[in-house]
Amino acid sequence: MNKILKEALLQTRGLNIMSPETTVAPINQTQEVVDWQPTMPPTDLIFDDGEPLESNRHRITMNVLIRSVQQALAQRNDFFVGGNMFIYYSSTQARNKDFKGPDFFVVLDIDGSYAREAWIVWEENGRYPDIIIELLSESTQGVDKGTKKDLYEKTFRTPDYFIYDPFNSNSLQGWHLNSNRKYQAIAPDSRGWLWCETLGFYLGTWEGAIDRDTGVWLRFFDEDGNLVLLPEEAATLYAEQESQRAEQESQRAEQESQRAEQESQRAERLAARLREMGVDPDNL
């Protein structure tokens, strides 16, 4: 009988006959079971790829967006705003060095009391950005309108995504994630502004000088159409308002002084008439 067939037959009859080369554990010996351990995400993450922004205007635009949101939400500590920094969202992406660094993003309802070198999703309880803005250039617009848009829609599920070319004031576009988890284009209002539902601000253009560069800039506006100010703009506005209040107080004080002077003159005239009538006003 074939040796292999014979061994199989004997084993089916409850016998334990193996070839000499085979070893088995003693009967009734409990074998150790090793628990499955998930692959841990990498810890040697890169936070700077050394690539600068496309231009100085791109840099200014990014900083204006960051600083204006920080100013608008200054009374809160439950948000994080970043720009030109990596977002790590999977171990595979990190190991492949597939860097994703939005030019501007905001995450709401998180602990914003400390700084981050990058936004690492698995260290943030799975939270992705709520708002992303990419600043277009000739070399990036294809990716920003295609690959990144798909990533932000299908993987990040970022509710509001906008793109803008700092050198083209008519380039602003935006999408909001609808109930079907698909990006739907945001229609501009009569001013050409787009409503950012998640942040509660409009995105639109504003013309003026920032950092000694005069141009048309991408800015946030509140529901009433007021510009969301930078810290220095807010400080200047506050100083102007304080100066106006001081001027108004000075004017009121001057008016009070004039009224007091007029009352004094009327009293003197009345006293003079009483004396002409032979009445001593001091005895009244």
NULUMGU-943501 format. One record per residue (C-alpha): chain; x, y, z; residue in one letter. Coordinates in Angstrom, 1 decimal, always signed. Example, Ala and Ser with C-alpha at 12.3 -4.5 7.8 and 13.67 -1.06 7.14 Angstrom:
2
atom chain: A c1: +12.3 c2: -4.5 c3: +7.8 resn: A
atom chain: A c1: +13.7 c2: -1.1 c3: +7.1 resn: S
// end
This chain:
284
atom chain: A c1: +0.0 c2: +0.0 c3: +0.0 resn: M
atom chain: A c1: +1.2 c2: +3.4 c3: -0.8 resn: N
atom chain: A c1: +2.9 c2: +4.9 c3: +2.4 resn: K
atom chain: A c1: +1.1 c2: +8.2 c3: +2.3 resn: I
atom chain: A c1: -2.3 c2: +6.4 c3: +1.8 resn: L
atom chain: A c1: -1.5 c2: +4.0 c3: +4.6 resn: K
atom chain: A c1: -0.7 c2: +6.8 c3: +7.1 resn: E
atom chain: A c1: -3.9 c2: +8.6 c3: +6.1 resn: A
atom chain: A c1: -5.9 c2: +5.4 c3: +6.6 resn: L
atom chain: A c1: -4.4 c2: +4.8 c3: +10.1 resn: L
atom chain: A c1: -5.0 c2: +8.4 c3: +11.2 resn: Q
atom chain: A c1: -8.7 c2: +8.1 c3: +10.3 resn: T
atom chain: A c1: -8.9 c2: +5.1 c3: +12.6 resn: R
atom chain: A c1: -7.6 c2: +7.1 c3: +15.5 resn: G
atom chain: A c1: -4.0 c2: +6.1 c3: +15.3 resn: L
atom chain: A c1: -1.1 c2: +8.6 c3: +15.4 resn: N
atom chain: A c1: +1.5 c2: +7.2 c3: +13.0 resn: I
atom chain: A c1: +3.7 c2: +9.7 c3: +11.3 resn: M
atom chain: A c1: +6.8 c2: +9.6 c3: +9.3 resn: S
atom chain: A c1: +10.1 c2: +9.7 c3: +11.3 resn: P
atom chain: A c1: +10.8 c2: +13.2 c3: +9.9 resn: E
atom chain: A c1: +7.6 c2: +14.5 c3: +11.4 resn: T
atom chain: A c1: +7.2 c2: +15.7 c3: +15.0 resn: T
atom chain: A c1: +4.0 c2: +16.5 c3: +16.8 resn: V
atom chain: A c1: +3.1 c2: +18.0 c3: +20.1 resn: A
atom chain: A c1: +2.3 c2: +15.7 c3: +23.0 resn: P
atom chain: A c1: -1.3 c2: +14.7 c3: +23.3 resn: I
atom chain: A c1: -3.4 c2: +17.3 c3: +25.2 resn: N
atom chain: A c1: -0.6 c2: +19.9 c3: +25.1 resn: Q
atom chain: A c1: -2.1 c2: +23.4 c3: +24.6 resn: T
atom chain: A c1: -0.5 c2: +25.2 c3: +21.7 resn: Q
atom chain: A c1: +0.2 c2: +28.9 c3: +22.1 resn: E
atom chain: A c1: -2.1 c2: +31.2 c3: +20.0 resn: V
atom chain: A c1: -0.5 c2: +34.5 c3: +19.0 resn: V
atom chain: A c1: -2.9 c2: +37.5 c3: +18.9 resn: D
atom chain: A c1: -2.9 c2: +39.5 c3: +15.6 resn: W
atom chain: A c1: -1.3 c2: +42.8 c3: +15.9 resn: Q
atom chain: A c1: -2.1 c2: +45.6 c3: +13.4 resn: P
atom chain: A c1: +0.7 c2: +47.2 c3: +11.5 resn: T
atom chain: A c1: +1.7 c2: +50.4 c3: +13.3 resn: M
atom chain: A c1: +1.8 c2: +53.7 c3: +11.3 resn: P
atom chain: A c1: +5.3 c2: +55.0 c3: +10.6 resn: P
atom chain: A c1: +6.9 c2: +57.4 c3: +13.1 resn: T
atom chain: A c1: +9.7 c2: +58.8 c3: +10.9 resn: D
atom chain: A c1: +7.4 c2: +61.3 c3: +9.2 resn: L
atom chain: A c1: +8.8 c2: +64.2 c3: +7.1 resn: I
atom chain: A c1: +7.3 c2: +67.7 c3: +7.9 resn: F
atom chain: A c1: +9.0 c2: +69.7 c3: +5.2 resn: D
atom chain: A c1: +9.9 c2: +68.8 c3: +1.6 resn: D
atom chain: A c1: +11.9 c2: +71.9 c3: +1.0 resn: G
atom chain: A c1: +9.6 c2: +73.1 c3: -1.8 resn: E
atom chain: A c1: +8.7 c2: +76.8 c3: -1.5 resn: P
atom chain: A c1: +5.3 c2: +78.3 c3: -2.5 resn: L
atom chain: A c1: +4.9 c2: +79.2 c3: -6.1 resn: E
atom chain: A c1: +5.4 c2: +82.9 c3: -5.6 resn: S
atom chain: A c1: +5.5 c2: +85.7 c3: -3.0 resn: N
atom chain: A c1: +1.8 c2: +86.4 c3: -3.8 resn: R
atom chain: A c1: +0.9 c2: +82.8 c3: -3.0 resn: H
atom chain: A c1: +2.7 c2: +83.1 c3: +0.3 resn: R
atom chain: A c1: +0.9 c2: +86.4 c3: +1.2 resn: I
atom chain: A c1: -2.5 c2: +85.0 c3: +0.2 resn: T
atom chain: A c1: -1.9 c2: +81.9 c3: +2.4 resn: M
atom chain: A c1: -0.8 c2: +84.0 c3: +5.3 resn: N
atom chain: A c1: -3.8 c2: +86.4 c3: +4.9 resn: V
atom chain: A c1: -6.3 c2: +83.5 c3: +5.0 resn: L
atom chain: A c1: -4.6 c2: +81.9 c3: +8.0 resn: I
atom chain: A c1: -4.2 c2: +85.1 c3: +10.1 resn: R
atom chain: A c1: -7.7 c2: +86.4 c3: +9.3 resn: S
atom chain: A c1: -9.3 c2: +83.2 c3: +10.5 resn: V
atom chain: A c1: -7.2 c2: +83.2 c3: +13.6 resn: Q
atom chain: A c1: -8.3 c2: +86.8 c3: +14.3 resn: Q
atom chain: A c1: -11.9 c2: +86.0 c3: +13.6 resn: A
atom chain: A c1: -11.9 c2: +83.0 c3: +16.0 resn: L
atom chain: A c1: -9.6 c2: +84.5 c3: +18.5 resn: A
atom chain: A c1: -12.1 c2: +83.9 c3: +21.4 resn: Q
atom chain: A c1: -12.2 c2: +80.2 c3: +20.6 resn: R
atom chain: A c1: -9.7 c2: +77.4 c3: +21.3 resn: N
atom chain: A c1: -11.4 c2: +74.5 c3: +19.4 resn: D
atom chain: A c1: -9.9 c2: +74.9 c3: +16.0 resn: F
atom chain: A c1: -6.7 c2: +74.5 c3: +14.1 resn: F
atom chain: A c1: -5.7 c2: +76.4 c3: +11.0 resn: V
atom chain: A c1: -2.7 c2: +75.5 c3: +8.9 resn: G
atom chain: A c1: -1.1 c2: +76.2 c3: +5.5 resn: G
atom chain: A c1: +1.5 c2: +74.5 c3: +3.3 resn: N
atom chain: A c1: +1.9 c2: +71.7 c3: +5.8 resn: M
atom chain: A c1: +1.5 c2: +67.9 c3: +5.2 resn: F
atom chain: A c1: -1.6 c2: +65.9 c3: +6.0 resn: I
atom chain: A c1: -0.9 c2: +62.3 c3: +6.8 resn: Y
atom chain: A c1: -4.0 c2: +60.1 c3: +6.4 resn: Y
atom chain: A c1: -2.7 c2: +56.5 c3: +5.9 resn: S
atom chain: A c1: +0.3 c2: +54.4 c3: +6.6 resn: S
atom chain: A c1: +0.6 c2: +53.5 c3: +2.9 resn: T
atom chain: A c1: +0.6 c2: +57.2 c3: +1.9 resn: Q
atom chain: A c1: +3.3 c2: +58.0 c3: +4.6 resn: A
atom chain: A c1: +5.5 c2: +55.1 c3: +3.6 resn: R
atom chain: A c1: +5.2 c2: +56.0 c3: -0.1 resn: N
atom chain: A c1: +6.1 c2: +59.6 c3: +0.8 resn: K
atom chain: A c1: +3.0 c2: +60.7 c3: -1.1 resn: D
atom chain: A c1: +2.9 c2: +64.1 c3: +0.5 resn: F
atom chain: A c1: -0.4 c2: +66.1 c3: +0.6 resn: K
atom chain: A c1: +0.0 c2: +69.6 c3: +1.8 resn: G
atom chain: A c1: -3.0 c2: +71.9 c3: +1.2 resn: P
atom chain: A c1: -2.2 c2: +75.6 c3: +0.9 resn: D
atom chain: A c1: -4.8 c2: +76.4 c3: +3.5 resn: F
atom chain: A c1: -7.1 c2: +74.3 c3: +5.7 resn: F
atom chain: A c1: -9.2 c2: +74.5 c3: +8.9 resn: V
atom chain: A c1: -10.2 c2: +71.8 c3: +11.3 resn: V
atom chain: A c1: -13.1 c2: +72.7 c3: +13.7 resn: L
atom chain: A c1: -14.2 c2: +71.2 c3: +17.0 resn: D
atom chain: A c1: -10.8 c2: +69.9 c3: +18.1 resn: I
atom chain: A c1: -8.2 c2: +70.8 c3: +20.8 resn: D
atom chain: A c1: -6.5 c2: +73.8 c3: +19.3 resn: G
atom chain: A c1: -4.4 c2: +74.6 c3: +22.4 resn: S
atom chain: A c1: -1.1 c2: +73.2 c3: +20.9 resn: Y
atom chain: A c1: +0.8 c2: +73.5 c3: +17.6 resn: A
atom chain: A c1: +1.3 c2: +70.7 c3: +15.1 resn: R
atom chain: A c1: +4.2 c2: +70.1 c3: +12.6 resn: E
atom chain: A c1: +1.7 c2: +68.3 c3: +10.4 resn: A
atom chain: A c1: -1.8 c2: +67.1 c3: +10.5 resn: W
atom chain: A c1: -1.6 c2: +63.4 c3: +11.3 resn: I
atom chain: A c1: -5.1 c2: +61.9 c3: +11.0 resn: V
atom chain: A c1: -4.5 c2: +58.8 c3: +13.1 resn: W
atom chain: A c1: -3.3 c2: +61.0 c3: +15.9 resn: E
atom chain: A c1: -6.3 c2: +63.3 c3: +15.7 resn: E
atom chain: A c1: -9.1 c2: +60.7 c3: +16.2 resn: N
atom chain: A c1: -9.5 c2: +60.3 c3: +12.5 resn: G
atom chain: A c1: -10.4 c2: +64.0 c3: +11.9 resn: R
atom chain: A c1: -9.8 c2: +65.5 c3: +8.4 resn: Y
atom chain: A c1: -9.9 c2: +69.2 c3: +7.4 resn: P
atom chain: A c1: -13.4 c2: +70.8 c3: +7.3 resn: D
atom chain: A c1: -12.3 c2: +73.5 c3: +4.8 resn: I
atom chain: A c1: -9.5 c2: +73.4 c3: +2.2 resn: I
atom chain: A c1: -8.3 c2: +76.1 c3: -0.2 resn: I
atom chain: A c1: -5.7 c2: +75.4 c3: -2.9 resn: E
atom chain: A c1: -3.9 c2: +78.3 c3: -4.5 resn: L
atom chain: A c1: -3.5 c2: +77.5 c3: -8.2 resn: L
atom chain: A c1: -0.5 c2: +77.9 c3: -10.5 resn: S
atom chain: A c1: +0.3 c2: +76.7 c3: -14.0 resn: E
atom chain: A c1: +2.1 c2: +73.7 c3: -12.6 resn: S
atom chain: A c1: -0.5 c2: +72.7 c3: -10.0 resn: T
atom chain: A c1: -3.9 c2: +73.6 c3: -11.4 resn: Q
atom chain: A c1: -4.4 c2: +70.2 c3: -13.1 resn: G
atom chain: A c1: -3.7 c2: +68.3 c3: -9.8 resn: V
atom chain: A c1: -5.7 c2: +70.8 c3: -7.7 resn: D
atom chain: A c1: -8.8 c2: +70.4 c3: -10.0 resn: K
atom chain: A c1: -8.4 c2: +66.7 c3: -10.5 resn: G
atom chain: A c1: -6.4 c2: +64.4 c3: -8.2 resn: T
atom chain: A c1: -6.7 c2: +66.5 c3: -5.1 resn: K
atom chain: A c1: -10.3 c2: +67.4 c3: -5.6 resn: K
atom chain: A c1: -11.1 c2: +63.6 c3: -5.8 resn: D
atom chain: A c1: -9.0 c2: +62.9 c3: -2.7 resn: L
atom chain: A c1: -10.7 c2: +65.6 c3: -0.7 resn: Y
atom chain: A c1: -14.2 c2: +64.5 c3: -1.8 resn: E
atom chain: A c1: -13.8 c2: +60.7 c3: -1.6 resn: K
atom chain: A c1: -11.2 c2: +60.1 c3: +1.2 resn: T
atom chain: A c1: -11.1 c2: +63.3 c3: +3.3 resn: F
atom chain: A c1: -14.8 c2: +64.0 c3: +2.9 resn: R
atom chain: A c1: -13.9 c2: +67.7 c3: +3.4 resn: T
atom chain: A c1: -17.2 c2: +69.7 c3: +3.4 resn: P
atom chain: A c1: -15.9 c2: +72.8 c3: +1.6 resn: D
atom chain: A c1: -13.2 c2: +72.9 c3: -1.0 resn: Y
atom chain: A c1: -12.1 c2: +76.1 c3: -2.9 resn: F
atom chain: A c1: -9.4 c2: +76.9 c3: -5.5 resn: I
atom chain: A c1: -8.1 c2: +80.3 c3: -6.5 resn: Y
atom chain: A c1: -5.2 c2: +81.7 c3: -8.6 resn: D
atom chain: A c1: -3.7 c2: +84.7 c3: -6.9 resn: P
atom chain: A c1: -2.8 c2: +86.2 c3: -10.3 resn: F
atom chain: A c1: -6.4 c2: +85.7 c3: -11.7 resn: N
atom chain: A c1: -9.1 c2: +87.5 c3: -9.8 resn: S
atom chain: A c1: -11.8 c2: +85.6 c3: -11.8 resn: N
atom chain: A c1: -10.5 c2: +82.1 c3: -11.0 resn: S
atom chain: A c1: -12.4 c2: +81.5 c3: -7.7 resn: L
atom chain: A c1: -14.3 c2: +78.2 c3: -7.6 resn: Q
atom chain: A c1: -15.8 c2: +76.2 c3: -4.8 resn: G
atom chain: A c1: -17.6 c2: +72.9 c3: -4.0 resn: W
atom chain: A c1: -19.7 c2: +71.8 c3: -1.0 resn: H
atom chain: A c1: -20.2 c2: +68.1 c3: -0.1 resn: L
atom chain: A c1: -23.9 c2: +67.4 c3: -0.6 resn: N
atom chain: A c1: -26.1 c2: +64.8 c3: +1.1 resn: S
atom chain: A c1: -24.9 c2: +62.2 c3: -1.4 resn: N
atom chain: A c1: -21.2 c2: +62.8 c3: -0.4 resn: R
atom chain: A c1: -20.5 c2: +64.3 c3: -3.8 resn: K
atom chain: A c1: -19.0 c2: +67.7 c3: -4.5 resn: Y
atom chain: A c1: -21.6 c2: +70.2 c3: -5.8 resn: Q
atom chain: A c1: -20.4 c2: +73.5 c3: -7.3 resn: A
atom chain: A c1: -21.1 c2: +76.5 c3: -5.1 resn: I
atom chain: A c1: -23.0 c2: +79.3 c3: -7.0 resn: A
atom chain: A c1: -21.5 c2: +82.8 c3: -6.6 resn: P
atom chain: A c1: -23.7 c2: +85.6 c3: -5.4 resn: D
atom chain: A c1: -24.1 c2: +89.0 c3: -7.3 resn: S
atom chain: A c1: -20.6 c2: +90.0 c3: -6.0 resn: R
atom chain: A c1: -19.0 c2: +86.9 c3: -7.2 resn: G
atom chain: A c1: -18.5 c2: +85.6 c3: -3.6 resn: W
atom chain: A c1: -18.9 c2: +82.0 c3: -2.6 resn: L
atom chain: A c1: -20.5 c2: +81.0 c3: +0.7 resn: W
atom chain: A c1: -18.3 c2: +78.7 c3: +3.0 resn: C
atom chain: A c1: -21.1 c2: +77.0 c3: +4.9 resn: E
atom chain: A c1: -18.8 c2: +75.2 c3: +7.4 resn: T
atom chain: A c1: -16.9 c2: +78.3 c3: +8.4 resn: L
atom chain: A c1: -19.9 c2: +80.7 c3: +8.1 resn: G
atom chain: A c1: -18.0 c2: +83.2 c3: +5.9 resn: F
atom chain: A c1: -18.0 c2: +84.3 c3: +2.3 resn: Y
atom chain: A c1: -14.9 c2: +83.9 c3: +0.2 resn: L
atom chain: A c1: -14.4 c2: +86.8 c3: -2.2 resn: G
atom chain: A c1: -11.9 c2: +89.2 c3: -3.6 resn: T
atom chain: A c1: -10.7 c2: +92.5 c3: -2.1 resn: W
atom chain: A c1: -8.5 c2: +95.0 c3: -3.7 resn: E
atom chain: A c1: -5.8 c2: +96.8 c3: -1.7 resn: G
atom chain: A c1: -2.2 c2: +96.7 c3: -0.4 resn: A
atom chain: A c1: -0.9 c2: +94.0 c3: +1.8 resn: I
atom chain: A c1: +2.8 c2: +93.7 c3: +2.7 resn: D
atom chain: A c1: +3.5 c2: +96.5 c3: +0.3 resn: R
atom chain: A c1: +2.0 c2: +94.5 c3: -2.6 resn: D
atom chain: A c1: -1.1 c2: +96.1 c3: -4.2 resn: T
atom chain: A c1: -3.4 c2: +93.7 c3: -5.9 resn: G
atom chain: A c1: -6.7 c2: +91.7 c3: -5.7 resn: V
atom chain: A c1: -6.6 c2: +89.3 c3: -2.8 resn: W
atom chain: A c1: -8.7 c2: +86.4 c3: -1.7 resn: L
atom chain: A c1: -10.4 c2: +87.3 c3: +1.6 resn: R
atom chain: A c1: -13.1 c2: +86.2 c3: +4.0 resn: F
atom chain: A c1: -16.2 c2: +88.3 c3: +4.6 resn: F
atom chain: A c1: -18.9 c2: +87.9 c3: +7.3 resn: D
atom chain: A c1: -22.6 c2: +87.4 c3: +6.7 resn: E
atom chain: A c1: -23.1 c2: +91.2 c3: +6.6 resn: D
atom chain: A c1: -20.5 c2: +91.6 c3: +3.9 resn: G
atom chain: A c1: -17.9 c2: +93.0 c3: +6.3 resn: N
atom chain: A c1: -14.2 c2: +92.1 c3: +5.7 resn: L
atom chain: A c1: -12.8 c2: +89.6 c3: +8.1 resn: V
atom chain: A c1: -9.8 c2: +91.6 c3: +9.3 resn: L
atom chain: A c1: -6.2 c2: +90.8 c3: +9.8 resn: L
atom chain: A c1: -4.8 c2: +91.4 c3: +13.3 resn: P
atom chain: A c1: -3.1 c2: +94.6 c3: +12.2 resn: E
atom chain: A c1: -6.3 c2: +95.8 c3: +10.4 resn: E
atom chain: A c1: -8.3 c2: +95.0 c3: +13.6 resn: A
atom chain: A c1: -5.8 c2: +97.0 c3: +15.7 resn: A
atom chain: A c1: -5.9 c2: +99.9 c3: +13.3 resn: T
atom chain: A c1: -9.7 c2: +99.9 c3: +13.3 resn: L
atom chain: A c1: -9.8 c2: +99.7 c3: +17.1 resn: Y
atom chain: A c1: -7.4 c2: +102.6 c3: +17.3 resn: A
atom chain: A c1: -9.5 c2: +104.6 c3: +14.9 resn: E
atom chain: A c1: -12.7 c2: +103.8 c3: +16.9 resn: Q
atom chain: A c1: -11.0 c2: +104.8 c3: +20.1 resn: E
atom chain: A c1: -9.8 c2: +108.0 c3: +18.6 resn: S
atom chain: A c1: -13.3 c2: +108.7 c3: +17.3 resn: Q
atom chain: A c1: -14.8 c2: +108.0 c3: +20.8 resn: R
atom chain: A c1: -12.2 c2: +110.3 c3: +22.4 resn: A
atom chain: A c1: -13.1 c2: +113.0 c3: +19.9 resn: E
atom chain: A c1: -16.8 c2: +112.5 c3: +20.6 resn: Q
atom chain: A c1: -16.1 c2: +112.7 c3: +24.3 resn: E
atom chain: A c1: -14.1 c2: +115.9 c3: +23.8 resn: S
atom chain: A c1: -16.9 c2: +117.4 c3: +21.7 resn: Q
atom chain: A c1: -19.5 c2: +116.5 c3: +24.4 resn: R
atom chain: A c1: -17.3 c2: +118.0 c3: +27.1 resn: A
atom chain: A c1: -16.9 c2: +121.2 c3: +24.9 resn: E
atom chain: A c1: -20.7 c2: +121.3 c3: +24.4 resn: Q
atom chain: A c1: -21.3 c2: +120.9 c3: +28.2 resn: E
atom chain: A c1: -18.8 c2: +123.7 c3: +28.8 resn: S
atom chain: A c1: -20.5 c2: +126.0 c3: +26.3 resn: Q
atom chain: A c1: -23.9 c2: +125.2 c3: +27.9 resn: R
atom chain: A c1: -22.5 c2: +126.0 c3: +31.4 resn: A
atom chain: A c1: -21.1 c2: +129.3 c3: +30.1 resn: E
atom chain: A c1: -24.4 c2: +130.2 c3: +28.5 resn: Q
atom chain: A c1: -26.2 c2: +129.4 c3: +31.8 resn: E
atom chain: A c1: -23.8 c2: +131.6 c3: +33.7 resn: S
atom chain: A c1: -24.3 c2: +134.5 c3: +31.2 resn: Q
atom chain: A c1: -28.1 c2: +134.2 c3: +31.5 resn: R
atom chain: A c1: -27.8 c2: +134.3 c3: +35.3 resn: A
atom chain: A c1: -25.6 c2: +137.4 c3: +35.2 resn: E
atom chain: A c1: -28.1 c2: +139.2 c3: +32.9 resn: R
atom chain: A c1: -31.0 c2: +138.3 c3: +35.2 resn: L
atom chain: A c1: -29.1 c2: +139.6 c3: +38.3 resn: A
atom chain: A c1: -28.3 c2: +142.8 c3: +36.5 resn: A
atom chain: A c1: -32.0 c2: +143.4 c3: +35.7 resn: R
atom chain: A c1: -33.0 c2: +142.7 c3: +39.2 resn: L
atom chain: A c1: -30.5 c2: +145.3 c3: +40.5 resn: R
atom chain: A c1: -31.9 c2: +147.8 c3: +38.0 resn: E
atom chain: A c1: -35.3 c2: +147.2 c3: +39.6 resn: M
atom chain: A c1: -33.9 c2: +147.8 c3: +43.0 resn: G
atom chain: A c1: -33.8 c2: +144.1 c3: +44.0 resn: V
atom chain: A c1: -30.7 c2: +142.5 c3: +45.5 resn: D
atom chain: A c1: -30.4 c2: +139.1 c3: +43.8 resn: P
atom chain: A c1: -28.3 c2: +137.9 c3: +46.7 resn: D
atom chain: A c1: -31.2 c2: +138.2 c3: +49.1 resn: N
atom chain: A c1: -33.6 c2: +136.1 c3: +46.9 resn: L
// end
